[in-house]
């Protein structure tokens, strides 16, 4: 019973507006929702999104290495980036850059029917192979390693990359959680608990029902279920 897709990545940031301004002006996204506590961003409300929760700084990257977005033409997408960004191109068809507060974003050229969809989240792990097995037990699916040999798992066409490294647990982490869309969050609560995961929280909101569990390397995972009333643009 795999999960449906990697729905969003949620961060804690001290200054969310500058980050939101950059991704809306240069990464093809728009503000889907904004409240006193969070800003939800994406190029399409039904695809991979970024959530910025307001929190005191400074924040520490911890296990989060970067978040990458999928585009069909890397040259065109790169031309839309601010000229002052320092770009890193580790392989053909990829570009990465630092934004703010320890956040590093990237662009990956790959076939896509939605520009600036979520391609992957890169996490640091002291034991990528064991961590991948733990993610598989929580609903992710096996995936071929990257061209560079990095271990990864998949959720609905998007990936979690597991890079060798020690992320640690910052006192004020940047990464809030990863979220996967499921048909039944309560069923996945049972699956996760059966796999040994600890439930961190349960949130019954007007349009969603969500179960949060502690995943591998203390990365929080949200199983989010859309209620019939759910609607985003």
Buried (B, 14 or more C-beta within 10 A) or exposed (E): EEBBBBBBBBBBBEEBEEBBEBBBEBBBBBEBBBEEEBBBBBBBBBBBBBBBBBBEBEBBBBBBBBBBBBBEEBEEBBEEBEEEBEEEEEEEBBBBBBBBBBBBBBBBBBEBEBBBBBBBBBBBBEBBEEBBEBBBBBBBEEBEEBEEEBBBBBBBBBBBBBBEBEBEEBEEBBBBBBBBBBEBBEBBBEBBEEBEBEEBEBEEEEEBBBBBBBBBBBBBBBBBBBEEEEEEE
